[in-house]
Amino acid sequence: MDVTTLAVALIGVGGTLGGTLGGALLSQRVTREQNRRADRERAEDRHDRAQEARRDLYARLNTTARAYRVAARDAVDAAERGESVEPAVLDAAKEAWAEQYSLAQMALPKDVHQIASTLNRALGVGYSVVKQLPSGPDQAEAYDRAKEWFSGPLSDGVYLLRVTLRHDLGVEVQPGFAHTRPQMLSALDSERRSLERLLA
């Protein structure tokens, strides 16, 4: 066997081994890249599903808060006109809010939970306002106070919740909202405490 034949044989074997090894390395690299891409897609899918669930929860929370305020305000208006007030409507709105609020407590970020919690207390005071409407001679002041509560502070509270939820979702980002939110929250809480003292 001459040197040339040996060299050709060695080159052939080396080329075969090198090609096999290179192919294996390339295959591993492609597999790793495919796995990384699949992991990214799964993470994006989980994020999208979580965002959709949060959007649905926020929509239900906003809807039930508005419905509760409107049902209480309508009960005040009906009672002032001397019409019979159907308590089932207000109680159903109260229960729907309580259910959504209970679910939301487990998922809300801290700042959003603070708003929802304060609004929950304010809505509860609104319910008490309706239940304590007088039937005696001092009606005018009580009805004025009730209407002011539902069209003023409580309406502002429901608005604050809606804007906070939209802000948290990134749907509506208002410049300076982080500074005005605590002021609005404090005002709602202060008005609620004042009304509670009057009711007591």
C-alpha positions in Angstrom: 0.0 0.0 0.0 1.5 3.3 -1.0 1.4 6.5 0.9 -1.1 8.1 -1.5 -3.6 5.4 -1.1 -3.2 5.5 2.7 -3.7 9.3 2.6 -6.8 9.1 0.5 -8.2 6.4 2.8 -7.5 8.5 5.9 -9.0 11.6 4.3 -12.1 9.6 3.3 -12.5 8.2 6.8 -11.9 11.6 8.3 -14.3 13.3 6.0 -17.0 10.7 6.8 -16.4 11.0 10.5 -16.3 14.8 10.3 -19.4 15.0 8.2 -21.2 12.7 10.7 -20.0 14.7 13.7 -20.8 18.0 12.0 -24.2 16.8 11.0 -24.9 15.7 14.6 -23.8 19.1 16.0 -25.9 21.0 13.5 -28.9 18.8 14.3 -28.4 19.5 18.0 -28.3 23.2 17.3 -31.4 23.1 15.2 -33.2 21.1 17.9 -32.2 23.5 20.7 -33.4 26.4 18.6 -36.7 24.7 17.9 -37.1 23.9 21.7 -36.4 27.6 22.5 -38.9 28.7 20.0 -41.5 26.3 21.3 -40.8 27.5 24.9 -41.3 31.1 23.8 -44.5 30.3 22.1 -45.8 28.4 25.2 -44.9 31.4 27.4 -46.6 33.9 25.1 -49.7 31.7 25.0 -49.8 31.5 28.8 -49.3 35.3 29.0 -52.1 35.8 26.4 -54.5 33.5 28.3 -53.7 35.2 31.6 -54.2 38.6 30.1 -57.5 37.6 28.6 -58.7 36.1 32.0 -57.7 39.3 33.7 -59.5 41.4 31.1 -62.7 39.3 31.6 -62.4 39.6 35.4 -61.9 43.4 35.2 -64.9 43.8 32.8 -67.2 41.8 35.1 -65.9 43.8 38.2 -66.6 47.1 36.4 -70.0 46.0 35.1 -71.2 44.8 38.5 -70.0 47.9 40.3 -71.9 50.1 37.9 -75.0 48.0 38.1 -75.0 48.0 41.9 -74.7 51.8 42.0 -77.4 52.3 39.4 -79.8 49.8 41.2 -79.3 51.7 44.5 -79.7 55.1 42.8 -82.9 53.9 41.1 -84.3 52.6 44.4 -83.8 56.1 45.9 -85.5 57.8 43.0 -88.4 55.3 43.1 -88.8 55.7 46.9 -88.8 59.5 46.6 -91.6 59.3 44.0 -93.6 57.2 46.4 -93.3 54.1 44.3 -92.8 50.7 45.8 -89.1 49.7 45.8 -88.4 46.1 44.7 -85.7 45.0 47.1 -84.8 41.9 44.9 -83.3 44.1 42.2 -80.9 45.9 44.6 -80.1 42.7 46.5 -79.3 40.9 43.2 -77.0 43.7 42.2 -75.4 43.6 45.6 -74.8 39.8 45.4 -73.4 40.0 41.9 -70.9 42.7 43.0 -70.0 40.7 46.1 -69.3 37.6 44.0 -67.1 39.4 41.5 -65.3 41.3 44.2 -64.6 38.1 46.1 -63.1 36.5 42.9 -61.1 39.6 42.1 -59.5 39.8 45.6 -57.4 36.7 44.7 -56.1 38.2 41.5 -55.9 42.0 41.8 -52.5 43.8 42.1 -52.1 45.7 45.3 -52.9 49.2 44.0 -56.0 47.9 42.1 -57.2 45.9 45.1 -56.9 49.1 47.3 -59.3 50.9 44.9 -61.8 47.9 44.7 -61.7 47.5 48.5 -62.5 51.2 49.1 -65.2 51.1 46.5 -66.6 47.9 48.1 -67.0 49.8 51.5 -68.5 52.8 49.7 -71.1 50.6 47.9 -71.9 49.0 51.2 -72.7 52.4 52.7 -74.8 53.1 49.7 -76.8 50.0 50.4 -77.3 51.2 54.0 -78.4 54.6 52.7 -81.2 53.0 50.7 -82.3 50.7 53.5 -82.4 53.5 56.0 -84.5 56.0 53.9 -87.1 57.4 56.2 -90.8 57.3 55.8 -91.3 60.1 58.3 -91.4 63.9 58.1 -87.7 64.5 57.6 -87.6 62.9 54.2 -86.2 65.7 52.0 -82.8 65.9 53.7 -82.4 62.1 53.6 -83.3 61.9 49.9 -81.0 64.8 49.0 -78.1 63.2 50.9 -78.8 59.8 49.2 -79.0 61.3 45.7 -75.8 63.4 46.3 -74.0 60.2 47.5 -74.9 58.2 44.4 -74.4 61.0 41.8 -71.2 62.4 43.5 -68.7 60.4 45.6 -70.0 56.9 44.6 -70.2 57.8 41.0 -66.6 59.1 41.2 -65.6 55.9 42.9 -67.0 53.7 40.2 -65.2 55.9 37.6 -62.0 55.6 39.6 -62.3 51.8 39.5 -62.9 51.7 35.8 -59.9 54.0 35.0 -57.7 52.0 37.4 -58.6 48.8 35.7 -58.0 50.2 32.2 -54.7 51.7 33.4 -53.6 48.3 34.8 -54.5 46.6 31.5 -52.5 49.2 29.5 -55.7 50.2 27.6 -55.9 53.7 28.9 -52.7 55.3 30.3 -53.4 58.8 31.6 -50.3 60.9 32.4 -50.3 61.8 36.0 -52.9 59.2 37.0 -50.5 57.7 39.6 -50.6 61.1 41.4 -54.3 61.8 41.1 -55.5 58.3 42.0 -54.5 58.5 45.7 -56.3 61.9 46.0 -59.5 60.5 44.5 -59.3 57.4 46.7 -58.8 59.5 49.8 -61.7 61.8 48.9 -64.0 58.8 48.4 -62.9 57.2 51.7 -63.4 60.5 53.6 -66.9 61.0 52.1 -67.8 57.4 53.1 -66.7 57.9 56.7 -68.7 61.1 56.9 -71.8 59.4 55.6 -71.3 56.5 57.9 -71.2 58.9 60.9 -74.5 60.6 59.7 -76.2 57.2 59.3 -75.1 56.1 62.7 
